[in-house]
Amino acid sequence: MKDTRTEARPIISLEGVEKYYGDYHALRGISAGIRQGEFFSLLGPSGCGKTTLLRTIAGFEDLSAGRLFIDGQDMAGVPANRRPTNMVFQSYAIFPHLSVAENVGFGLRRSGLSRADKAAKVEVALAMVGLAGFGGRAAHALSGGQRQRVALARALILEPKVLLLDEPLSALDKKMRDQMQVELRRLQRQVGITFILVTHDQEEALIMSDRIAVMFEGRIAQLDTPQMLYRRPVTRQVGEFIGVMNFLPARATVTDETHIEVDVAGLGRAVIGPDQLPGGWHPGQTQSVGIRPETMSILFPGETTDRRVATGVVEDLAYYGDMTYYEVRLEGVERPMTISMKNLVGRPVLERGTEARVAWDARSLVLFA
Amino acid sequence: MKRPLRVYAILYLCFLYAPIALLPVFAFNDGTVIAFPLKGFTWDWFRQLAGIPALHAAVLNSLKIAVISAILATCLGVLAARAATRFAFPGKKGVMGLIMLPLVLPEIIVAVSLLVVLLQLGLSLGAWTVILGHVLIATPFAIAILNSAFQGLDRSLEEVAVDLGETKWSSFRLVTLPLVMPGIISSLLIAFTISLDEFIIAFFLTGTEPTLPVYLWGQMRFPQRLPVIMALGTILVLASVLLLAIAEYARRRGAARTGQKEAGGFL
């Protein structure tokens, strides 16, 4: 993990943050820096502590140990209502007894602004989320997508240094979610505020984030850009959680400072470079390598390649229209591998039981410690 | 199968309401004996109500006790309902069970034990002791009503208000209180009605100033005053029904305003 503090000023610094609920250890030694103006995601399965971490930053949960700085200020003893953060809740929590404008303007109550100034600010905030002219509506008459926009406008009106979003898209249907992903990203660039998004949806995190912290069991397993997370997961767990990854048993045979030779079950010997060892590599130990489905391809009869070739049999397939996912059992490997192929013109979809030649690259192997 | 059920339902309702229906019948009957056949129509019994000072004192006493009991029971109900719906604490189920127990405890037992305790403590009986007893029996009703008001509330609502700069108390005042207000009104009215109608506890704990039901009980010794009591009973029934209707209206409007589904209640 790189030290982010040397690259850009962190708006949020977490130093050895711990959280206990009784005997339950919810956060275990979280240290991270979140940069000014970035779209940052906390990604993990339910119960990994991502929402707890978000609520800790917001000030709704105390730290059991460790320190939290927001914009250089220690947040110890600073209650939620005095932190420069605002939050969009999973349920949106729109005040049902207030109008849309009253909801959005709620945070301005203590601002000391005149009535006209407040109304103008509310109108700007509503326009920003595409709800111009909705101010007079009753809050409980809004649709799911509209409620979400109201919650966003309400949280952004105080111009927080950090906007916290707790699974904001999980209650929306697929179409609406895709649309809001794009809009949230656009909004974040427009206002330039640091966004921290909690999500269990790896695709959502990849699409929206500048950087992602993948969390398991109260720890950050990897903090990286979407591309690095996908291409170079540091552990099998991360590789499995993000996208689809095939794992094959492997053994290191020759190691020196510039390269490693591994013997991979089903694929054969391969020489790989040091950048393919994100988790560190201890030579001689029996390990596994990971390889993504789209980095391999099935050769069709007569097709030639200068890539490495392994042979196997198509056990099963799933046709998705644009893609076909094949389950191919390589010689000498117990579990079939998933290989995805684009359905290009003139390329037939293979049937079950067909012999398949699989082309692959040593560069797309990821080694796990 | 449907027909016998319908007959059963009608008989059941008759059994429930026929005695109450007799109240206005005899309240307007021009005769001192409570018996059929009816004689003529008269407002006389209602007119006589106006000329009994002891009755007026009892009504005032009852109103005072009912108002104070309703306010106290509702305040306790708000605290208990908020705790029950927001927090998890050890022994919560047991504690809530004990608080709700007076709902099913025989009132005579409650009344006798309260009397014993109060006398042991050397306290003199009066309006305050009746209020004590009435708060005890009205609080479970208040909690039941307010529980349903608090339960429908998203816990994040108060957190949003805090997140937007309000203190815990001002969030409660600005967000929670307006949303549970219909429940509070409903609870006040029902607790008021319970206290106003209650006889056994008042009978045991009242001092020299009787409440209305206790006063009525005393009047039963004089057969010639029965029609007056019928007239008074008619007024009480109408008032009770009116109050309960307002309480239920308030509760339903509250439920609709916060967009909840219908979640029971007493009516």
Interface residues (C-beta under 8 A of the other chain):
Chain A: A58 F60 P79 A80 N81 R82 T85 N86 M87 F89 Q90 S91 A93 F95 P96 H97 F106 G107 R109 R110 H140 R154 A155 L158
Chain B: D154 S156 L157 E159 V160 A161 V162 D163 L164 G165 E166 T167 L174 V175 P178 L179 R257 T258 G259
